[in-house]
Amino acid sequence: MLGVGAASVVAAPGLQRGLESFLGSAADKDPTGLTGLLPNGGGFRYYSVATSVPRRDATNYRLTVDGLVDRPTTYTLAALRALPQTRIVRDVQCVTGWRVPDTPFEGVQLSLLLDAAGVRPEGRAIRFTCFDGTYSESLTLAQARRDDVLVALRMQDKPLSHAHGGPARLYVAPMYFYKSAKWLFGITVTSRVRPGYWEERGYDVDAWVGRSNGRSDTPTG
């Protein structure tokens, strides 16, 4: 029995990675979101609203900052990794109810990218687009400048996997997880908030955990 227990401990990380890989691959081809109902020991559920999502890596990933800015910029993954990195450990809370406690995210503060681009006075909001070709999100400029809003490159002290939105995703620590857009591709400064994918389908634009969407979850930040 001790031998079986020890073997289970050794095998568990590999099995968990395999399960995550399987669920991520399945969700990648499941626009219904039903994959998110499958159990997963890691606590996360995998959602994709596109029929398929292309893969990007250090050779072909680009992130563009444009719109109402003085200096539009396109970053490679290497350029993002070379910038100062911030690590945040918070609970992740989905608006559907599941929560993953004490999850580390690490990346570049969004405010740093906005300052580098030089937001014009008429800039009031940010629109985020994703290379799945479908998903979008939004924040006000004040929300985007918070210290706990990142362009995340790492999660759980590992590089972001494709299933988790890699190689770079938005991470908005104090809001429900639908605000943390996966497969981040574009950051566009706009004159007003443009509701994102789920917001056009009834979710709150301001998605503070515990203070929106009719929920009373414990705040994450």
C-alpha positions in Angstrom: 0.0 0.0 0.0 2.8 2.4 0.8 4.4 1.6 -2.5 1.2 2.3 -4.4 0.8 5.6 -2.4 4.3 6.7 -3.2 3.9 5.9 -6.9 0.7 7.9 -7.0 2.5 10.9 -5.5 5.2 10.6 -8.1 2.8 10.2 -11.0 0.3 12.8 -9.9 2.0 15.9 -11.5 2.3 14.1 -14.8 -1.3 13.0 -14.7 -2.5 16.5 -13.9 -0.5 18.0 -16.7 -1.9 15.4 -19.1 -5.5 16.1 -17.9 -4.9 19.8 -18.3 -3.5 19.3 -21.8 -6.4 17.1 -22.8 -9.0 19.6 -21.4 -7.2 22.5 -23.0 -7.1 20.8 -26.4 -10.8 19.9 -26.1 -11.8 23.4 -25.1 -9.8 24.8 -28.0 -12.4 23.1 -30.3 -15.5 23.7 -28.1 -17.2 27.0 -28.7 -20.2 25.9 -26.6 -18.2 26.1 -23.3 -19.5 22.7 -22.2 -15.9 21.6 -21.7 -15.9 23.8 -18.7 -18.2 21.5 -16.9 -15.6 18.7 -16.9 -13.8 18.1 -13.6 -10.2 19.2 -13.3 -8.0 18.7 -10.3 -6.2 21.9 -11.0 -9.3 23.9 -10.2 -9.4 25.8 -13.6 -12.1 25.3 -16.2 -11.2 25.8 -19.9 -13.3 28.1 -22.1 -13.0 29.2 -25.7 -15.6 31.0 -27.7 -13.9 30.3 -31.0 -14.0 27.1 -33.0 -10.2 26.9 -32.9 -7.3 29.1 -31.7 -4.0 29.4 -33.6 -0.9 28.9 -31.6 1.8 31.5 -31.1 5.2 31.3 -29.6 8.4 33.4 -29.3 9.0 33.2 -33.0 5.7 34.7 -34.2 3.9 36.3 -31.2 3.3 40.1 -31.4 1.4 42.5 -29.1 0.4 45.8 -30.4 -0.4 49.0 -28.4 -2.2 51.5 -30.5 -5.2 53.8 -30.8 -5.2 57.2 -29.1 -1.5 57.1 -28.3 1.5 59.2 -29.4 3.8 56.2 -29.9 2.2 53.0 -31.2 4.3 50.1 -30.4 4.5 46.4 -31.3 6.2 44.0 -28.8 7.7 40.6 -29.4 7.6 38.1 -26.6 11.3 38.6 -25.9 10.7 42.4 -25.6 7.9 41.8 -23.1 10.1 39.5 -21.0 12.9 42.1 -21.0 10.6 44.6 -19.2 10.3 44.8 -15.4 8.1 41.9 -14.2 5.5 42.1 -11.4 4.3 39.0 -9.5 0.8 38.9 -8.0 -0.7 36.1 -5.9 -4.5 36.3 -5.6 -7.5 34.0 -5.8 -8.9 33.5 -9.3 -12.7 33.8 -9.3 -14.9 32.9 -12.2 -18.4 34.4 -12.4 -19.8 30.9 -12.8 -18.7 30.2 -9.2 -15.5 28.3 -9.2 -12.4 29.7 -7.5 -8.7 28.8 -7.5 -7.0 30.2 -4.4 -3.5 31.8 -4.2 -2.7 31.7 -7.9 0.6 33.4 -8.9 0.6 35.5 -12.1 3.7 37.3 -13.3 4.1 39.8 -16.1 4.3 43.5 -17.2 2.1 46.0 -15.5 -0.3 47.3 -18.1 0.3 50.9 -16.9 4.0 50.6 -18.0 3.0 49.8 -21.6 0.4 52.6 -21.6 3.0 55.1 -20.3 5.5 54.0 -22.9 2.9 54.5 -25.7 1.9 57.9 -24.3 -1.9 58.0 -23.9 -3.5 61.1 -25.5 -5.8 63.4 -23.4 -8.9 62.1 -25.2 -8.0 58.5 -24.3 -10.5 57.2 -21.7 -10.6 53.4 -22.1 -8.8 50.4 -23.4 -10.1 47.7 -25.8 -8.4 44.3 -25.8 -8.5 42.0 -28.7 -7.3 38.4 -28.9 -5.7 36.2 -31.6 -8.6 33.7 -31.4 -10.3 36.2 -33.7 -13.4 36.4 -31.5 -12.9 37.5 -27.9 -12.5 41.0 -26.7 -12.5 42.9 -23.4 -12.5 46.4 -22.0 -11.4 48.5 -19.1 -11.6 52.2 -18.3 -8.2 53.9 -18.3 -8.3 54.3 -14.5 -8.9 50.5 -14.1 -6.2 49.7 -16.6 -3.6 51.8 -14.7 -4.1 49.8 -11.4 -1.0 48.1 -10.1 -2.8 44.7 -10.1 -3.5 44.6 -13.8 -0.9 42.8 -15.9 0.0 41.6 -19.3 0.8 38.2 -17.8 3.5 35.9 -19.2 3.6 33.4 -16.4 1.0 31.6 -14.2 1.6 29.3 -11.3 5.3 30.0 -11.8 5.4 28.6 -15.3 5.2 30.2 -18.7 1.6 30.5 -19.8 0.4 27.5 -21.7 -1.7 27.8 -24.8 -4.7 26.5 -22.9 -4.3 29.2 -20.3 -4.1 31.9 -22.9 -0.4 31.9 -23.7 2.0 33.2 -24.5 0.5 36.4 -23.0 -2.9 37.2 -21.5 -4.5 40.0 -19.6 -4.8 39.5 -15.8 -7.2 41.8 -13.9 -6.8 40.6 -10.3 -9.8 42.2 -8.6 -12.3 41.4 -11.3 -14.1 38.2 -12.4 -11.9 36.1 -14.6 -13.8 36.8 -17.9 -12.0 40.2 -17.8 -8.6 38.5 -18.0 -8.7 37.9 -21.7 -6.7 35.0 -23.1 -4.4 35.0 -26.2 -3.9 38.8 -25.9 -3.1 40.4 -29.3 -4.0 44.0 -29.2 -4.3 46.9 -26.7 -6.1 49.8 -28.2 -6.7 53.1 -26.4 -10.2 54.5 -27.1 -12.3 57.5 -26.2 -15.0 55.3 -24.5 -15.6 51.8 -23.2 -16.6 49.3 -25.8 -18.3 46.3 -24.1 -16.4 43.0 -24.5 -17.6 39.6 -25.8 -19.5 38.5 -22.7 -20.6 42.0 -21.8 -22.5 42.2 -25.1 -24.2 39.0 -23.8 -25.4 40.4 -20.5 -22.3 40.3 -18.2 -21.4 43.5 -16.2 -18.8 45.8 -17.8 -17.4 46.6 -14.4 -16.8 43.1 -13.1 -15.5 43.6 -9.5 -15.6 40.3 -7.6 -18.4 40.4 -5.1 -19.8 43.6 -6.3 -21.1 42.8 -9.8 -23.1 40.3 -11.8 -25.5 39.8 -8.8 -22.9 37.7 -6.9 -21.6 38.1 -3.4 -18.2 36.3 -3.7 -15.4 37.3 -1.4 -13.3 40.0 -3.2 -10.0 38.9 -4.7 -8.2 42.2 -4.3 
